[in-house]
Structure formats: C-alpha cells, structure tokens
Amino acid sequence: QSQQVGALAQENTMASSQTQSRPVQLRKLLSACIDCSRAAGKLIRSIREKGALQAKDKDKGGDDGSNGEVDEKDLKDPVTVADLEAQRLIEHALNYAFPGINTVGE
C-alpha cells in the first residue's frame, strides 16, 4: 500500500509541476500555509474583538440597496469582513512566496 501512496504522490507532483511555471517544494508550501493560517487567525481575532465583523449574506450582493447586510438570524450563507480580509491575506502571502501559484478560496 505504501508503494501505491508513493506512486500517487509522484503522479500528483508531476501533474502540479506541469500546470505551474515551476515546481513547489511541499515542505515550504506547508510551512507557508501554517504561517498564513496563524496570521489570518490573529487578524480575524483582532477584527472580532473590535466588533467589526459586519456579517453579510453571500447571496445578497447589495443589489437591493442593503449592501448585503441582514439580521444575523436571517443569514443563510454568511461572510464577514474578517473572512474576506483573512482570505486576502492568505492569497497575497502565498502569491508573494510562490509567484504564479493557483489558489482557490471559498
């Protein structure tokens, strides 16, 4: 079974190196992801402590003049300023550390 895992990992590495301009060392990527996650967590806590989460519903893009803001109890798919800022921080940091890396956010 370990041979299957090794073969799969090799396939994934080859596939990812074909889609990126240069291969990424997984240990460096993992380390950067951990650092980004910690920094994003601090940012989220800071925004939450200031009471500035500003929860909005993703489904409501502000076309109705409400700017997407609704009562918390009515949120079906919430997103906060903290969510958006954390995603921006992570994407910026990873793109800085690994130029050309593809990131997908929620």
C-alpha positions as CSV (number, residue, x, y, z in Angstrom):
1,Q,0.0,0.0,0.0
2,S,2.9,2.4,0.7
3,Q,4.0,1.9,-2.9
4,Q,0.6,3.0,-4.1
5,V,0.7,6.1,-2.0
6,G,4.2,6.9,-3.3
7,A,3.1,6.4,-6.9
8,L,0.1,8.6,-6.3
9,A,2.2,11.3,-4.7
10,Q,4.6,11.2,-7.7
11,E,1.7,11.5,-10.1
12,N,0.3,14.5,-8.2
13,T,3.7,16.2,-8.1
14,M,4.2,15.6,-11.9
15,A,0.7,16.9,-12.6
16,S,1.1,20.0,-10.5
17,S,4.5,20.8,-11.9
18,Q,3.0,20.7,-15.4
19,T,0.4,23.3,-14.5
20,Q,2.7,25.7,-12.7
21,S,5.6,27.6,-14.0
22,R,7.9,25.9,-11.5
23,P,7.6,23.0,-9.0
24,V,6.8,23.9,-5.4
25,Q,8.6,22.1,-2.6
26,L,5.8,20.7,-0.4
27,R,7.6,21.3,2.9
28,K,8.0,25.0,2.0
29,L,4.4,25.3,0.9
30,L,3.1,23.6,4.1
31,S,5.3,25.9,6.2
32,A,3.9,29.0,4.4
33,C,0.4,27.7,4.8
34,I,0.8,27.3,8.5
35,D,2.3,30.8,8.8
36,C,-0.5,32.2,6.8
37,S,-3.2,30.4,8.8
38,R,-1.7,31.8,12.1
39,A,-1.5,35.3,10.7
40,A,-5.1,35.1,9.4
41,G,-6.3,33.8,12.8
42,K,-4.7,36.8,14.5
43,L,-6.4,39.1,12.0
44,I,-9.8,37.5,12.5
45,R,-9.5,37.7,16.3
46,S,-8.5,41.4,16.0
47,I,-11.5,42.2,13.9
48,R,-13.8,40.2,16.1
49,E,-12.5,42.0,19.3
50,K,-13.2,45.3,17.7
51,G,-16.8,44.2,17.0
52,A,-16.3,44.9,13.3
53,L,-17.3,41.6,11.7
54,Q,-20.1,43.2,9.6
55,A,-21.7,39.9,8.6
56,K,-23.4,39.8,5.2
57,D,-25.2,37.2,3.2
58,K,-23.2,35.9,0.2
59,D,-26.4,35.5,-1.7
60,K,-27.2,39.2,-1.4
61,G,-24.6,41.2,-3.2
62,G,-26.1,44.6,-2.3
63,D,-28.3,44.9,-5.4
64,D,-31.3,45.6,-3.2
65,G,-29.6,48.6,-1.6
66,S,-28.9,46.7,1.7
67,N,-25.2,46.2,0.8
68,G,-25.8,42.5,1.7
69,E,-26.3,43.3,5.4
70,V,-29.2,41.4,7.2
71,D,-30.0,40.4,10.7
72,E,-27.7,37.6,11.9
73,K,-30.6,35.2,12.4
74,D,-31.6,35.6,8.8
75,L,-28.1,34.8,7.3
76,K,-28.2,31.7,5.1
77,D,-24.7,31.8,3.8
78,P,-22.8,34.4,5.9
79,V,-19.5,36.1,5.1
80,T,-17.8,38.7,7.3
81,V,-15.2,41.4,6.7
82,A,-12.9,39.1,8.8
83,D,-13.4,36.2,6.3
84,L,-12.7,38.4,3.3
85,E,-9.6,40.1,4.9
86,A,-8.2,36.7,6.0
87,Q,-8.6,35.3,2.5
88,R,-7.0,38.3,1.0
89,L,-4.0,38.0,3.5
90,I,-3.6,34.3,2.7
91,E,-3.8,34.7,-1.1
92,H,-1.4,37.7,-1.0
93,A,1.2,35.9,1.2
94,L,1.1,32.7,-0.9
95,N,1.3,34.5,-4.2
96,Y,4.3,36.5,-2.8
97,A,6.1,33.4,-1.6
98,F,5.2,31.3,-4.6
99,P,4.6,33.5,-7.7
100,G,2.1,32.0,-10.1
101,I,0.6,29.6,-7.5
102,N,-3.1,28.9,-8.1
103,T,-5.3,29.5,-5.0
104,V,-9.0,28.7,-4.7
105,G,-11.0,30.4,-1.9
106,E,-14.5,29.8,-0.7
